[in-house]
Amino acid sequence: MNKEIKIALVEDDENLRFLVAERLELEGYKVLEAEDGDKAEKMIMEEMPDIVLLDWMLPGKQGSEVCTSIRDKGFDKLVIMMTAKAQDVDKIEAYQFGVSDYITKPFNMDVLVAMIDNKIKFTLNNEKSESYKFANMEHHPNTHTLLRDGRKIELTILENRILLYFLKNKNKVINREELMMEVWGYNADVNTRTLDMHIVRLRKKIENNPDSPQYLQTVRGIGYKFVYE
């Protein structure tokens, strides 16, 4: 495994942090540690790790705030949120902060390592993965990445699924229910406002003028349509 790969581990439980760090270092990763949100944010922006393992509940700034903040400052790498089973944070809510994925505590170390290995592999081999080109952009669904004029923009899991579905069904009117079923994968009690909010965020990433979208157009009373040649 590539020794250059840096993982920022943000966890206030000292024992768990020690165990996870020890295991990741054993796997050949370079591990940076922080035990609270403020330190974490500073460390992440200075060190620019490849992956952030971020606890949801932290002293000082919460994990969600840290994630929103680093995303706003342009951090576009993977952020994996660690959530406790008991809290079982609304997973959909977690994605609104720009989380790439999540793992539920207590987790099995092998599962965590496999998940990280897999993500790294995809990131390093993304030229082999499927990609979709439109306008000045290229979408790599496997890595949740959008290249815009060659610049990398990270998509959350849900933005990724939404964009992929539109790209596979370009120039077709998609109603909201169909899109919600596709993206959340079951009859979730997701309200259309949640979906619309993800659309707004996605537009900010792909449109030149998000208020007057060229690609991801609203079809009044029905849903959306992704328009491009």
C-alpha positions as a LaTeX table, in Angstrom:
\begin{tabular}{lrrr}
\hline
Residue & $x$ (\AA) & $y$ (\AA) & $z$ (\AA) \\
\hline
Met1 & 0.00 & 0.00 & 0.00 \\
Asn2 & 1.24 & 3.46 & $-0.86$ \\
Lys3 & 3.03 & 4.95 & 2.14 \\
Glu4 & 2.29 & 8.44 & 0.88 \\
Ile5 & $-1.40$ & 8.12 & 1.56 \\
Lys6 & $-2.41$ & 10.27 & 4.51 \\
Ile7 & $-5.46$ & 9.67 & 6.63 \\
Ala8 & $-6.71$ & 12.25 & 9.14 \\
Leu9 & $-8.32$ & 10.47 & 12.07 \\
Val10 & $-10.60$ & 12.70 & 14.11 \\
Glu11 & $-11.96$ & 10.92 & 17.18 \\
Asp12 & $-12.27$ & 12.08 & 20.80 \\
Asp13 & $-12.35$ & 8.57 & 22.29 \\
Glu14 & $-8.66$ & 8.04 & 23.01 \\
Asn15 & $-8.79$ & 4.22 & 23.09 \\
Leu16 & $-10.64$ & 3.95 & 19.81 \\
Arg17 & $-8.35$ & 6.51 & 18.20 \\
Phe18 & $-5.31$ & 4.57 & 19.33 \\
Leu19 & $-6.70$ & 1.27 & 18.00 \\
Val20 & $-7.72$ & 2.69 & 14.63 \\
Ala21 & $-4.45$ & 4.61 & 14.19 \\
Glu22 & $-2.39$ & 1.57 & 15.09 \\
Arg23 & $-4.23$ & $-0.61$ & 12.60 \\
Leu24 & $-4.07$ & 1.92 & 9.77 \\
Glu25 & $-0.34$ & 2.46 & 10.32 \\
Leu26 & 0.10 & $-1.31$ & 10.24 \\
Glu27 & $-1.60$ & $-1.24$ & 6.82 \\
Gly28 & 0.99 & 1.28 & 5.66 \\
Tyr29 & $-1.01$ & 4.51 & 5.86 \\
Lys30 & 0.33 & 7.70 & 7.38 \\
Val31 & $-2.09$ & 8.69 & 10.15 \\
Leu32 & $-2.66$ & 12.21 & 11.47 \\
Glu33 & $-4.71$ & 12.51 & 14.65 \\
Ala34 & $-6.97$ & 15.11 & 16.23 \\
Glu35 & $-9.38$ & 14.80 & 19.15 \\
Asp36 & $-11.62$ & 17.81 & 18.63 \\
Gly37 & $-13.26$ & 19.70 & 15.80 \\
Asp38 & $-11.23$ & 22.89 & 15.86 \\
Lys39 & $-7.86$ & 21.11 & 15.86 \\
Ala40 & $-9.14$ & 18.76 & 13.18 \\
Glu41 & $-10.15$ & 21.54 & 10.83 \\
Lys42 & $-6.80$ & 23.30 & 11.17 \\
Met43 & $-4.91$ & 20.03 & 10.65 \\
Ile44 & $-6.97$ & 19.00 & 7.61 \\
Met45 & $-6.52$ & 22.33 & 5.84 \\
Glu46 & $-2.77$ & 22.36 & 6.55 \\
Glu47 & $-2.01$ & 18.73 & 5.75 \\
Met48 & $-4.58$ & 18.05 & 3.01 \\
Pro49 & $-4.94$ & 14.31 & 3.77 \\
Asp50 & $-6.30$ & 11.87 & 1.17 \\
Ile51 & $-9.06$ & 10.64 & 3.47 \\
Val52 & $-10.63$ & 12.09 & 6.60 \\
Leu53 & $-12.14$ & 9.69 & 9.14 \\
Leu54 & $-14.38$ & 11.98 & 11.09 \\
Asp55 & $-16.35$ & 11.24 & 14.23 \\
Trp56 & $-19.86$ & 12.67 & 14.20 \\
Met57 & $-19.92$ & 13.71 & 17.86 \\
Leu58 & $-16.92$ & 15.82 & 18.86 \\
Pro59 & $-16.06$ & 18.32 & 21.56 \\
Gly60 & $-15.98$ & 21.89 & 20.26 \\
Lys61 & $-17.07$ & 21.80 & 16.64 \\
Gln62 & $-19.27$ & 18.84 & 15.67 \\
Gly63 & $-18.20$ & 16.53 & 12.84 \\
Ser64 & $-20.90$ & 17.94 & 10.58 \\
Glu65 & $-19.64$ & 21.51 & 11.14 \\
Val66 & $-16.05$ & 20.45 & 10.46 \\
Cys67 & $-17.12$ & 18.78 & 7.24 \\
Thr68 & $-19.17$ & 21.75 & 6.04 \\
Ser69 & $-16.34$ & 24.10 & 6.90 \\
Ile70 & $-13.54$ & 22.18 & 5.12 \\
Arg71 & $-15.79$ & 21.69 & 2.07 \\
Asp72 & $-16.46$ & 25.43 & 2.00 \\
Lys73 & $-12.71$ & 26.03 & 2.11 \\
Gly74 & $-12.24$ & 23.76 & $-0.91$ \\
Phe75 & $-11.20$ & 20.44 & 0.64 \\
Asp76 & $-12.39$ & 17.95 & $-1.97$ \\
Lys77 & $-11.03$ & 14.60 & $-0.81$ \\
Leu78 & $-12.96$ & 11.76 & 0.79 \\
Val79 & $-14.62$ & 12.32 & 4.16 \\
Ile80 & $-15.89$ & 9.21 & 5.92 \\
Met81 & $-18.13$ & 9.95 & 8.88 \\
Met82 & $-18.06$ & 7.62 & 11.89 \\
Thr83 & $-21.44$ & 7.56 & 13.60 \\
Ala84 & $-22.46$ & 5.61 & 16.70 \\
Lys85 & $-25.25$ & 3.06 & 16.26 \\
Ala86 & $-27.20$ & 4.59 & 19.11 \\
Gln87 & $-27.19$ & 8.05 & 17.52 \\
Asp88 & $-27.78$ & 6.58 & 14.10 \\
Val89 & $-27.71$ & 10.03 & 12.62 \\
Asp90 & $-30.16$ & 10.46 & 9.82 \\
Lys91 & $-27.88$ & 9.25 & 7.05 \\
Ile92 & $-29.48$ & 11.55 & 4.53 \\
Glu93 & $-28.75$ & 14.50 & 6.79 \\
Ala94 & $-25.10$ & 13.47 & 6.98 \\
Tyr95 & $-24.74$ & 13.76 & 3.22 \\
Gln96 & $-25.93$ & 17.34 & 3.27 \\
Phe97 & $-22.67$ & 18.31 & 4.94 \\
Gly98 & $-20.58$ & 16.92 & 2.11 \\
Val99 & $-19.79$ & 13.53 & 3.64 \\
Ser100 & $-18.63$ & 11.00 & 1.01 \\
Asp101 & $-19.59$ & 7.92 & 3.02 \\
Tyr102 & $-20.15$ & 6.71 & 6.56 \\
Ile103 & $-19.38$ & 3.78 & 8.79 \\
Thr104 & $-21.38$ & 2.91 & 11.90 \\
Lys105 & $-19.72$ & 2.30 & 15.27 \\
Pro106 & $-18.91$ & $-0.10$ & 16.71 \\
Phe107 & $-17.23$ & $-1.20$ & 13.47 \\
Asn108 & $-15.04$ & $-4.14$ & 12.68 \\
Met109 & $-11.48$ & $-2.97$ & 11.91 \\
Asp110 & $-11.27$ & $-5.27$ & 8.88 \\
Val111 & $-14.38$ & $-3.65$ & 7.46 \\
Leu112 & $-12.95$ & $-0.18$ & 7.96 \\
Val113 & $-9.64$ & $-1.14$ & 6.34 \\
Ala114 & $-11.41$ & $-2.81$ & 3.42 \\
Met115 & $-13.55$ & 0.28 & 2.91 \\
Ile116 & $-10.50$ & 2.57 & 2.90 \\
Asp117 & $-8.46$ & 0.26 & 0.66 \\
Asn118 & $-11.34$ & 0.13 & $-1.77$ \\
Lys119 & $-11.75$ & 3.90 & $-1.88$ \\
Ile120 & $-8.03$ & 4.44 & $-2.35$ \\
Lys121 & $-7.94$ & 1.86 & $-5.12$ \\
Phe122 & $-10.78$ & 3.58 & $-6.94$ \\
Thr123 & $-9.21$ & 6.99 & $-6.49$ \\
Leu124 & $-5.88$ & 5.81 & $-7.84$ \\
Asn125 & $-7.39$ & 3.82 & $-10.70$ \\
Asn126 & $-10.16$ & 6.15 & $-11.66$ \\
Glu127 & $-8.92$ & 6.35 & $-15.23$ \\
Lys128 & $-10.10$ & 2.74 & $-15.54$ \\
Ser129 & $-13.54$ & 3.48 & $-14.20$ \\
Glu130 & $-16.59$ & 4.51 & $-16.17$ \\
Ser131 & $-16.87$ & 8.20 & $-16.91$ \\
Tyr132 & $-19.40$ & 10.51 & $-18.53$ \\
Lys133 & $-18.47$ & 13.66 & $-20.41$ \\
Phe134 & $-20.69$ & 16.68 & $-20.90$ \\
Ala135 & $-19.78$ & 20.27 & $-21.78$ \\
Asn136 & $-16.48$ & 21.08 & $-19.99$ \\
Met137 & $-17.08$ & 18.39 & $-17.39$ \\
Glu138 & $-16.33$ & 14.74 & $-16.79$ \\
His139 & $-18.08$ & 12.64 & $-14.15$ \\
His140 & $-16.37$ & 9.65 & $-12.51$ \\
Pro141 & $-19.16$ & 7.99 & $-10.50$ \\
Asn142 & $-16.86$ & 5.50 & $-8.75$ \\
Thr143 & $-14.89$ & 8.19 & $-7.03$ \\
His144 & $-17.73$ & 10.68 & $-6.62$ \\
Thr145 & $-15.63$ & 13.02 & $-8.69$ \\
Leu146 & $-16.56$ & 15.66 & $-11.17$ \\
Leu147 & $-13.82$ & 17.24 & $-13.24$ \\
Arg148 & $-14.71$ & 20.73 & $-14.38$ \\
Asp149 & $-12.18$ & 22.24 & $-16.76$ \\
Gly150 & $-9.82$ & 19.63 & $-15.33$ \\
Arg151 & $-10.42$ & 20.82 & $-11.77$ \\
Lys152 & $-11.60$ & 18.18 & $-9.32$ \\
Ile153 & $-14.93$ & 18.68 & $-7.55$ \\
Glu154 & $-15.99$ & 16.12 & $-4.98$ \\
Leu155 & $-19.63$ & 15.03 & $-4.97$ \\
Thr156 & $-21.46$ & 13.61 & $-1.99$ \\
Ile157 & $-22.91$ & 10.12 & $-2.37$ \\
Leu158 & $-26.36$ & 11.46 & $-3.10$ \\
Glu159 & $-25.19$ & 14.15 & $-5.52$ \\
Asn160 & $-23.20$ & 11.44 & $-7.24$ \\
Arg161 & $-26.24$ & 9.19 & $-7.64$ \\
Ile162 & $-28.45$ & 12.04 & $-8.79$ \\
Leu163 & $-25.96$ & 13.20 & $-11.42$ \\
Leu164 & $-25.32$ & 9.66 & $-12.64$ \\
Tyr165 & $-29.04$ & 9.02 & $-13.07$ \\
Phe166 & $-29.45$ & 12.23 & $-15.05$ \\
Leu167 & $-26.45$ & 11.44 & $-17.26$ \\
Lys168 & $-27.89$ & 8.02 & $-18.03$ \\
Asn169 & $-31.24$ & 9.61 & $-18.85$ \\
Lys170 & $-30.22$ & 12.83 & $-20.54$ \\
Asn171 & $-32.84$ & 15.00 & $-22.24$ \\
Lys172 & $-35.59$ & 12.98 & $-20.54$ \\
Val173 & $-38.10$ & 14.43 & $-18.09$ \\
Ile174 & $-37.64$ & 12.66 & $-14.75$ \\
Asn175 & $-40.32$ & 13.03 & $-12.14$ \\
Arg176 & $-39.38$ & 13.64 & $-8.54$ \\
Glu177 & $-40.77$ & 10.32 & $-7.27$ \\
Glu178 & $-38.75$ & 8.33 & $-9.77$ \\
Leu179 & $-35.61$ & 10.25 & $-8.84$ \\
Met180 & $-36.22$ & 9.79 & $-5.12$ \\
Met181 & $-36.72$ & 6.06 & $-5.53$ \\
Glu182 & $-33.56$ & 5.84 & $-7.60$ \\
Val183 & $-31.40$ & 7.90 & $-5.27$ \\
Trp184 & $-32.61$ & 6.77 & $-1.87$ \\
Gly185 & $-33.28$ & 3.29 & $-3.13$ \\
Tyr186 & $-36.48$ & 2.53 & $-1.26$ \\
Asn187 & $-39.71$ & 4.24 & $-0.36$ \\
Ala188 & $-38.00$ & 6.61 & 2.01 \\
Asp189 & $-39.89$ & 9.29 & 3.81 \\
Val190 & $-37.69$ & 11.75 & 2.05 \\
Asn191 & $-39.64$ & 14.84 & 1.32 \\
Thr192 & $-39.29$ & 16.57 & $-2.00$ \\
Arg193 & $-37.66$ & 19.51 & $-0.21$ \\
Thr194 & $-34.69$ & 17.30 & 0.66 \\
Leu195 & $-34.36$ & 16.25 & $-2.96$ \\
Asp196 & $-34.67$ & 19.83 & $-4.17$ \\
Met197 & $-31.95$ & 20.86 & $-1.74$ \\
His198 & $-29.55$ & 18.29 & $-3.22$ \\
Ile199 & $-30.42$ & 19.53 & $-6.69$ \\
Val200 & $-29.57$ & 23.09 & $-5.61$ \\
Arg201 & $-26.20$ & 21.92 & $-4.27$ \\
Leu202 & $-25.47$ & 19.93 & $-7.42$ \\
Arg203 & $-26.33$ & 22.94 & $-9.58$ \\
Lys204 & $-23.76$ & 25.01 & $-7.68$ \\
Lys205 & $-21.15$ & 22.48 & $-8.77$ \\
Ile206 & $-22.11$ & 22.09 & $-12.43$ \\
Glu207 & $-23.87$ & 25.24 & $-13.58$ \\
Asn208 & $-22.25$ & 28.52 & $-14.63$ \\
Asn209 & $-25.29$ & 30.28 & $-13.25$ \\
Pro210 & $-27.11$ & 28.02 & $-10.75$ \\
Asp211 & $-30.11$ & 30.41 & $-10.61$ \\
Ser212 & $-30.68$ & 29.99 & $-14.31$ \\
Pro213 & $-29.57$ & 26.39 & $-14.94$ \\
Gln214 & $-28.47$ & 25.35 & $-18.40$ \\
Tyr215 & $-28.16$ & 21.59 & $-17.78$ \\
Leu216 & $-30.19$ & 20.59 & $-14.75$ \\
Gln217 & $-33.50$ & 22.19 & $-15.61$ \\
Thr218 & $-36.69$ & 22.21 & $-13.55$ \\
Val219 & $-39.82$ & 20.95 & $-15.28$ \\
Arg220 & $-42.60$ & 22.74 & $-13.44$ \\
Gly221 & $-44.98$ & 20.50 & $-11.53$ \\
Ile222 & $-43.19$ & 17.31 & $-12.63$ \\
Gly223 & $-39.52$ & 17.18 & $-11.81$ \\
Tyr224 & $-36.31$ & 17.74 & $-13.70$ \\
Lys225 & $-34.61$ & 17.26 & $-17.01$ \\
Phe226 & $-30.90$ & 17.08 & $-17.74$ \\
Val227 & $-30.28$ & 18.85 & $-21.02$ \\
Tyr228 & $-27.13$ & 18.61 & $-23.15$ \\
Glu229 & $-26.15$ & 17.46 & $-26.61$ \\
\hline
\end{tabular}
